[in-house]
Amino acid sequence: MNKHQIKELLRKYENGTCSDLEKAQLETWYLRQPIPDKLYLSASELDTELSKIWDSLEQEYNADKGIPWKKMVIAASILFIFSIGFYYYIGDNIKKTSIAREETIVADIEPGENKAIYTAPSGKQRVLQDGVFVAPLPNENSPSSDAGYNTITTPRGGQYEVVLADGTHVWLNAASSLKYSNTFNDVERTVELTGEAYFEVKHMPDKPFKVISQNQTVKVLGTHFNVNSYEKEPDIKTTLLEGAVEVSNDKGELIRLKPGEQSVNTADMISKRKVSVDEVLAWKSGFFHFENASLETVLNQLSLWYDVEVDIKKIPRRKFNGILPRHVKLSQIFIMMEKTSGLKFKVEERRILMDN
């Protein structure tokens, strides 16, 4: 999308000629933005700022041969935000819609946050909030230093970053846990995962890194990958961003992944396919990213992040596409979804219901 197309989209919104999809995308963008300090820019100031930003994007594109999706989202937001008159026009429209819908939705739910619980080998627990958890090293003077396990657990509505003793970074999604022994990093590096996590593994050729989840083992030396192994999901999905990994199941089947590939481990077999890495890793960057996703998939992700239950006996067969922010209230997510689906949702006692 170039400068002219962006400005044209904003003008269509003001004139009421946007399609439902364009309107939902623009209003979704608005919900992600802070309120600007300067309320108005002149036409010349607007054109100058748009030119500066677009030129920098073109330079970066030429240098990197492509811009990651997150940078494009941020850049698009910056481009949009300079059209301040449109910004407040959009805000006024959303505010009117939100007030009416929030009254119907009834209960509103705050988004998830950084929080987890660390359980030491002794069983002692510590609540983790904000910041990053750096795994403690075993006490060499303790006779039991080679025994026991450490566990970091995120609740529904929580996520957390962990740095292991070898320097590996792990980001845990909601309702997930990471377990490792006190002997981690001595001979080999092995962790057990439930739920979902993104790994940036420290390269150590003499010490392979293994992730065990249900009936699957991922073996690496040093690489970046994501594992989704929620128990309620029918498959375990492992997605590779950098490097190479070997994924095996309890039947002895083994698959090697290349960047951009995802293994799908079912009860019967293990296979691989090309996927959108942007969609898989959106949660780590603060977004929900849906590409032809079923309503059931969308609601399952929302239930984990907002710590709510889905109480819908027959979920309509609808597909969703788009990017939504994870830091807004649940009612705002539903407002965006309703604009493109025609469905109505409500929340009662932390339960998602259909509002017929």
C-alpha positions as CSV (number, residue, x, y, z in Angstrom):
1,M,0.0,0.0,0.0
2,N,1.5,3.4,-1.1
3,K,1.0,6.9,0.3
4,H,-1.8,7.7,-2.1
5,Q,-3.7,4.4,-1.3
6,I,-3.4,5.1,2.5
7,K,-4.7,8.6,2.2
8,E,-7.5,7.4,-0.1
9,L,-8.6,4.7,2.4
10,L,-8.8,7.4,5.1
11,R,-10.9,9.6,2.9
12,K,-13.2,6.7,2.0
13,Y,-13.7,6.1,5.8
14,E,-14.6,9.7,6.3
15,N,-17.1,9.6,3.4
16,G,-18.6,6.4,4.5
17,T,-17.7,4.5,1.4
18,C,-15.3,1.9,3.0
19,S,-16.1,-1.8,2.6
20,D,-16.9,-3.6,5.8
21,L,-13.4,-5.3,5.7
22,E,-11.6,-1.9,5.1
23,K,-13.5,-0.3,7.9
24,A,-12.8,-3.2,10.3
25,Q,-9.1,-3.1,9.4
26,L,-8.8,0.7,9.9
27,E,-10.7,0.6,13.2
28,T,-8.5,-2.3,14.4
29,W,-5.5,-0.2,13.7
30,Y,-7.0,2.7,15.7
31,L,-7.4,0.5,18.8
32,R,-3.7,-0.3,18.8
33,Q,-2.6,3.4,18.8
34,P,-1.7,5.7,21.6
35,I,-3.2,9.2,21.5
36,P,-0.9,11.6,19.6
37,D,0.6,14.5,21.3
38,K,0.0,16.9,18.5
39,L,-3.7,17.2,17.6
40,Y,-3.4,18.6,14.1
41,L,-0.9,18.7,11.2
42,S,-1.2,21.0,8.3
43,A,-1.4,19.6,4.8
44,S,2.2,20.5,4.1
45,E,3.4,18.9,7.4
46,L,1.4,15.8,6.7
47,D,2.9,15.4,3.2
48,T,6.4,16.0,4.6
49,E,6.1,13.4,7.3
50,L,4.5,10.9,5.0
51,S,7.4,11.3,2.5
52,K,10.0,10.9,5.2
53,I,8.6,7.7,6.5
54,W,7.9,6.2,3.2
55,D,11.4,7.0,1.9
56,S,12.9,5.3,5.0
57,L,10.7,2.2,4.4
58,E,11.9,2.1,0.8
59,Q,15.5,2.4,1.8
60,E,15.1,-0.4,4.4
61,Y,13.4,-2.6,1.9
62,N,16.2,-2.2,-0.6
63,A,18.8,-2.9,2.0
64,D,17.1,-5.9,3.6
65,K,15.3,-7.2,0.5
66,G,12.1,-7.3,2.4
67,I,10.6,-5.9,5.6
68,P,9.4,-8.2,8.4
69,W,5.6,-8.0,8.9
70,K,5.9,-6.5,12.4
71,K,7.9,-3.5,11.0
72,M,5.4,-3.0,8.3
73,V,2.5,-3.0,10.8
74,I,4.4,-0.4,12.9
75,A,5.3,1.7,9.9
76,A,1.7,1.6,8.6
77,S,0.6,2.8,12.0
78,I,3.0,5.7,11.9
79,L,1.8,6.6,8.4
80,F,-1.8,6.6,9.5
81,I,-1.3,8.5,12.7
82,F,-0.2,11.6,11.0
83,S,-3.7,12.0,9.6
84,I,-4.9,13.3,12.9
85,G,-8.2,14.7,11.7
86,F,-9.1,11.2,10.5
87,Y,-7.7,9.7,13.7
88,Y,-10.2,11.5,15.8
89,Y,-13.0,11.0,13.3
90,I,-12.4,7.2,13.5
91,G,-12.1,7.5,17.3
92,D,-15.5,9.3,17.6
93,N,-17.1,6.6,15.4
94,I,-15.7,3.7,17.4
95,K,-16.6,5.4,20.7
96,K,-20.3,5.6,19.6
97,T,-20.3,2.0,18.4
98,S,-18.4,0.8,21.5
99,I,-20.7,2.4,24.0
100,A,-23.7,0.7,22.4
101,R,-22.1,-2.7,22.1
102,E,-20.4,-2.7,25.5
103,E,-23.8,-2.2,27.1
104,T,-25.0,-5.4,25.2
105,I,-21.8,-7.4,25.9
106,V,-22.4,-6.6,29.6
107,A,-19.2,-7.9,31.2
108,D,-15.9,-6.7,29.9
109,I,-12.6,-8.6,30.3
110,E,-9.2,-7.1,30.7
111,P,-6.4,-8.6,28.4
112,G,-3.8,-10.9,29.7
113,E,-0.4,-9.7,31.1
114,N,3.1,-10.8,32.1
115,K,2.7,-13.2,35.0
116,A,3.8,-16.7,35.9
117,I,4.7,-18.9,38.9
118,Y,8.1,-20.4,39.5
119,T,8.2,-23.7,41.4
120,A,11.6,-24.6,42.8
121,P,12.8,-28.3,43.3
122,S,11.9,-27.9,47.0
123,G,8.3,-27.1,46.1
124,K,8.6,-23.5,47.2
125,Q,6.8,-21.1,44.8
126,R,7.3,-17.5,43.7
127,V,5.0,-15.3,41.8
128,L,6.6,-13.6,38.8
129,Q,5.3,-10.3,37.4
130,D,6.8,-8.1,34.7
131,G,10.5,-8.4,33.9
132,V,12.3,-11.6,32.8
133,F,12.9,-14.8,34.8
134,V,16.5,-15.8,34.8
135,A,16.9,-19.4,35.9
136,P,19.0,-19.8,39.0
137,L,22.0,-22.1,38.9
138,P,22.1,-25.1,41.2
139,N,24.0,-24.7,44.4
140,E,27.1,-26.9,44.0
141,N,27.5,-27.1,47.8
142,S,24.1,-28.6,48.3
143,P,24.0,-32.5,48.3
144,S,20.6,-32.4,46.5
145,S,21.8,-30.0,43.8
146,D,21.5,-32.8,41.1
147,A,18.0,-33.7,42.1
148,G,14.6,-32.2,41.5
149,Y,12.9,-30.1,38.8
150,N,12.2,-26.4,38.2
151,T,8.9,-25.3,36.7
152,I,7.7,-22.0,35.3
153,T,3.9,-22.0,34.7
154,T,1.8,-19.3,33.1
155,P,-1.9,-19.2,33.9
156,R,-4.7,-18.5,31.5
157,G,-4.4,-14.8,30.8
158,G,-0.6,-14.8,31.3
159,Q,2.7,-14.9,29.4
160,Y,6.3,-14.8,30.4
161,E,9.9,-14.7,29.2
162,V,12.5,-17.1,30.7
163,V,16.3,-17.2,30.3
164,L,17.7,-20.6,31.0
165,A,21.2,-21.3,32.5
166,D,22.7,-21.8,29.0
167,G,21.5,-18.4,27.8
168,T,18.5,-19.8,25.8
169,H,15.5,-17.5,25.8
170,V,12.0,-19.0,26.0
171,W,8.7,-17.1,25.7
172,L,5.7,-18.9,27.3
173,N,2.2,-18.2,26.0
174,A,-0.9,-18.4,28.2
175,A,-1.7,-21.6,30.1
176,S,1.7,-23.1,29.4
177,S,4.6,-24.6,31.5
178,L,8.3,-25.2,31.1
179,K,10.0,-27.9,33.3
180,Y,13.7,-28.6,33.5
181,S,16.0,-30.5,35.9
182,N,18.7,-29.1,38.2
183,T,21.2,-30.9,35.9
184,F,20.1,-28.9,32.9
185,N,23.2,-27.8,30.9
186,D,25.5,-30.4,32.6
187,V,25.5,-33.1,29.9
188,E,22.6,-32.3,27.7
189,R,19.9,-29.6,27.7
190,T,16.4,-31.0,28.0
191,V,13.1,-29.2,28.8
192,E,9.5,-30.4,29.0
193,L,6.8,-28.2,27.6
194,T,3.0,-28.0,27.9
195,G,1.0,-25.4,26.0
196,E,2.9,-23.1,23.6
197,A,6.4,-21.5,23.7
198,Y,8.9,-19.8,21.3
199,F,12.5,-20.7,21.7
200,E,15.7,-18.9,20.8
201,V,18.3,-21.6,21.6
202,K,21.9,-20.8,22.5
203,H,24.2,-22.5,20.0
204,M,26.2,-25.3,21.7
205,P,27.4,-28.0,19.3
206,D,28.5,-30.4,22.1
207,K,25.1,-30.1,24.0
208,P,22.0,-30.7,21.9
209,F,18.8,-29.0,23.1
210,K,15.7,-31.1,23.4
211,V,12.0,-30.1,23.9
212,I,9.7,-32.8,25.0
213,S,6.0,-32.3,24.7
214,Q,3.4,-35.0,24.9
215,N,4.5,-37.7,22.4
216,Q,7.0,-35.5,20.6
217,T,10.7,-34.6,20.9
218,V,12.3,-31.6,19.1
219,K,16.1,-31.8,18.9
220,V,18.3,-28.8,18.0
221,L,21.8,-27.4,18.4
222,G,21.0,-23.7,18.1
223,T,17.9,-22.2,16.4
224,H,14.7,-20.3,16.7
225,F,11.4,-22.2,16.7
226,N,7.9,-22.3,18.1
227,V,6.1,-25.3,19.6
228,N,2.3,-25.4,20.1
229,S,1.3,-28.4,22.2
230,Y,-1.9,-27.5,24.0
231,E,-3.6,-30.7,25.3
232,K,-7.0,-29.7,23.9
233,E,-5.5,-29.2,20.4
234,P,-5.7,-32.3,18.2
235,D,-2.1,-31.8,16.8
236,I,1.3,-30.7,18.0
237,K,2.7,-28.0,15.7
238,T,6.4,-27.1,15.6
239,T,7.4,-24.1,13.4
240,L,11.0,-23.3,12.4
241,L,12.2,-19.7,11.9
242,E,16.0,-20.1,11.8
243,G,18.4,-23.0,11.6
244,A,17.3,-26.6,11.5
245,V,15.5,-29.0,13.8
246,E,14.6,-32.7,14.0
247,V,11.1,-33.5,15.2
248,S,10.2,-37.1,16.2
249,N,7.2,-38.9,17.7
250,D,7.0,-41.8,20.0
251,K,6.6,-44.2,17.0
252,G,10.2,-43.3,15.9
253,E,9.1,-41.3,12.9
254,L,11.4,-38.3,12.3
255,I,11.2,-35.1,10.2
256,R,13.7,-32.4,9.5
257,L,12.4,-28.9,9.2
258,K,13.7,-25.9,7.2
259,P,12.9,-22.3,8.0
260,G,9.3,-21.5,7.2
261,E,8.2,-25.1,7.6
262,Q,5.9,-26.5,10.3
263,S,5.6,-30.1,11.4
264,V,2.1,-31.4,12.3
265,N,2.2,-34.4,14.8
266,T,-1.1,-36.2,14.9
267,A,-2.1,-39.4,16.7
268,D,-1.3,-41.4,13.5
269,M,1.6,-39.7,11.8
270,I,3.9,-36.7,11.6
271,S,4.1,-34.5,8.5
272,K,5.3,-31.1,7.5
273,R,4.1,-28.1,5.4
274,K,4.9,-24.5,4.5
275,V,3.2,-21.9,6.8
276,S,3.0,-18.2,7.5
277,V,5.5,-17.6,10.2
278,D,3.9,-14.2,10.9
279,E,0.6,-15.9,11.8
280,V,2.3,-18.4,14.1
281,L,4.4,-15.9,16.0
282,A,1.9,-13.0,16.2
283,W,1.2,-13.9,19.9
284,K,4.8,-13.1,20.9
285,S,4.6,-9.7,19.2
286,G,1.3,-8.7,20.9
287,F,-1.2,-9.6,18.2
288,F,-3.8,-12.2,17.2
289,H,-3.1,-13.1,13.5
290,F,-5.8,-15.1,11.7
291,E,-5.5,-16.4,8.1
292,N,-8.6,-18.2,7.1
293,A,-9.0,-19.3,10.7
294,S,-12.2,-21.0,11.9
295,L,-14.4,-19.3,14.5
296,E,-13.6,-22.2,16.9
297,T,-9.8,-21.5,16.5
298,V,-10.4,-17.8,17.1
299,L,-12.5,-18.3,20.2
300,N,-10.0,-20.8,21.6
301,Q,-7.2,-18.3,21.4
302,L,-9.3,-15.6,23.0
303,S,-10.3,-17.9,25.8
304,L,-6.7,-18.6,26.8
305,W,-5.6,-14.9,26.6
306,Y,-8.6,-13.4,28.4
307,D,-9.1,-16.4,30.8
308,V,-12.7,-17.0,29.7
309,E,-14.7,-20.1,28.8
310,V,-16.4,-20.6,25.4
311,D,-20.0,-21.6,26.1
312,I,-21.5,-22.0,22.6
313,K,-23.1,-25.4,21.9
314,K,-23.0,-25.0,18.1
315,I,-20.2,-22.7,16.8
316,P,-21.0,-21.2,13.4
317,R,-18.8,-22.2,10.5
318,R,-17.1,-18.9,9.7
319,K,-13.6,-18.0,8.6
320,F,-11.7,-15.0,9.9
321,N,-8.7,-13.1,8.4
322,G,-6.9,-10.1,10.0
323,I,-4.7,-8.9,12.8
324,L,-6.0,-7.8,16.2
325,P,-4.2,-6.4,19.2
326,R,-3.9,-8.5,22.3
327,H,-3.7,-5.5,24.7
328,V,-7.3,-4.3,24.3
329,K,-10.4,-5.3,26.3
330,L,-12.4,-8.3,25.0
331,S,-15.3,-6.2,24.1
332,Q,-13.2,-4.3,21.6
333,I,-12.1,-7.5,20.0
334,F,-15.7,-8.6,19.6
335,I,-16.7,-5.2,18.1
336,M,-14.1,-5.7,15.4
337,M,-15.2,-9.4,14.8
338,E,-18.8,-8.4,14.6
339,K,-18.2,-5.9,11.8
340,T,-16.9,-8.5,9.4
341,S,-18.9,-11.6,10.5
342,G,-22.4,-10.3,11.3
343,L,-22.3,-12.4,14.5
344,K,-23.0,-11.0,17.9
345,F,-21.2,-12.0,21.1
346,K,-21.7,-11.4,24.8
347,V,-19.9,-12.2,28.1
348,E,-21.6,-13.5,31.2
349,E,-19.5,-14.5,34.3
350,R,-16.4,-15.0,32.2
351,R,-18.3,-17.1,29.6
352,I,-18.4,-16.2,25.9
353,L,-21.9,-16.6,24.5
354,M,-23.6,-15.9,21.2
355,D,-26.0,-12.9,21.4
356,N,-28.8,-14.0,19.1
